[in-house]
Amino acid sequence: MHPMLNIAIKAARRAGTIINRASMDLERLSVARKGPRDYVTEVDRAAEESIVETLHAAYPDHAVLGEEFGLQGPDQAEFQWIIDPLDGTTNFIHGLPNYAVSIALTQRGQVTQAVIYDPSRNELFTASRGSGTFLNDRRVRVSGRTRYHDALLGAHWPNAGDPETGSQRFRQMAEGATGVRRLGSTVLDLAYVATGRLDGFCGVGLKPWDLAAGSLMVLEAGGLVADFDGEQGWMDSGNVLAASPKIFTQMLATLNPPSAA
């Protein structure tokens, strides 16, 4: 195992311990609102501080981009960690055990190592570029389903709004599949695509810390990742499709139907 991946695993498990401890006493949790339907707790901040401390102890020259504290270190650093200390905060504060820690390492802008840790289930998803994706040390692959009407999808898209950004744009995608699940944790959605639990995922307006680790896992598990035009601008736009190859092609087609003659 790559030494940098080992450090990321150590950091994720330390953060997971903080999260599990807090989950035992949610009534005492202090919750703040960052925006509409966007919450942060002292657990998010404590977990991020723990992760940064672990990473910087091993690699003091690396930059860290975190959801709660922003960029720490030089903007043009060769190595940059991208972390989400608690993805699925809304689930967490309601006692719904669907949340995770996400840590990714980029080298010159390319994601090379990834860890997603689900502390409530003690499930550890890992990936290294060129070495595959693993769940608790067992190699995993995207699903082998080929028929779109059999596909189970994950989603992160708005409830309303104009046709370009609201849920209406995705109606055909949802109706064509066997089901769509909005589980409340993008990093776990992507990990589940990598393991075949979901056949595909569609997300709108996501951030780098939502996408970095999970995207590498999907790719290393044999899947495809792209934006809504089938291009590689998803990290900048935050609009992403991720799926097994045959399901990916059909998801993309539902978003971009052929124009009427």
Rosetta blueprint (number, residue, H / E / L):
1 M L
2 H L
3 P H
4 M H
5 L H
6 N H
7 I H
8 A H
9 I H
10 K H
11 A H
12 A H
13 R H
14 R H
15 A H
16 G H
17 T H
18 I H
19 I H
20 N H
21 R H
22 A H
23 S H
24 M L
25 D L
26 L H
27 E H
28 R H
29 L L
30 S L
31 V E
32 A E
33 R E
34 K E
35 G E
36 P L
37 R L
38 D E
39 Y E
40 V E
41 T E
42 E H
43 V H
44 D H
45 R H
46 A H
47 A H
48 E H
49 E H
50 S H
51 I H
52 V H
53 E H
54 T H
55 L H
56 H H
57 A H
58 A H
59 Y L
60 P L
61 D L
62 H L
63 A E
64 V E
65 L E
66 G E
67 E L
68 E L
69 F L
70 G E
71 L E
72 Q E
73 G L
74 P L
75 D L
76 Q L
77 A L
78 E L
79 F E
80 Q E
81 W E
82 I E
83 I E
84 D E
85 P E
86 L E
87 D E
88 G L
89 T H
90 T H
91 N H
92 F H
93 I H
94 H L
95 G L
96 L L
97 P L
98 N L
99 Y L
100 A E
101 V E
102 S E
103 I E
104 A E
105 L E
106 T E
107 Q E
108 R L
109 G L
110 Q E
111 V E
112 T E
113 Q E
114 A E
115 V E
116 I E
117 Y E
118 D E
119 P L
120 S L
121 R L
122 N L
123 E E
124 L E
125 F E
126 T E
127 A E
128 S E
129 R L
130 G L
131 S L
132 G E
133 T E
134 F E
135 L E
136 N L
137 D L
138 R E
139 R E
140 V E
141 R L
142 V L
143 S L
144 G L
145 R L
146 T L
147 R L
148 Y H
149 H H
150 D H
151 A L
152 L E
153 L E
154 G E
155 A E
156 H E
157 W L
158 P L
159 N L
160 A L
161 G L
162 D L
163 P L
164 E L
165 T L
166 G L
167 S H
168 Q H
169 R H
170 F H
171 R H
172 Q H
173 M H
174 A H
175 E H
176 G H
177 A L
178 T L
179 G E
180 V E
181 R E
182 R L
183 L L
184 G L
185 S L
186 T H
187 V H
188 L H
189 D H
190 L H
191 A H
192 Y H
193 V H
194 A H
195 T H
196 G L
197 R L
198 L L
199 D L
200 G E
201 F E
202 C E
203 G E
204 V L
205 G L
206 L L
207 K L
208 P H
209 W H
210 D H
211 L H
212 A H
213 A H
214 G H
215 S H
216 L H
217 M H
218 V H
219 L H
220 E H
221 A L
222 G L
223 G L
224 L E
225 V E
226 A E
227 D L
228 F L
229 D L
230 G L
231 E L
232 Q L
233 G L
234 W H
235 M H
236 D H
237 S H
238 G L
239 N L
240 V E
241 L E
242 A E
243 A E
244 S L
245 P H
246 K H
247 I H
248 F H
249 T H
250 Q H
251 M H
252 L H
253 A H
254 T H
255 L H
256 N L
257 P L
258 P L
259 S L
260 A L
261 A L
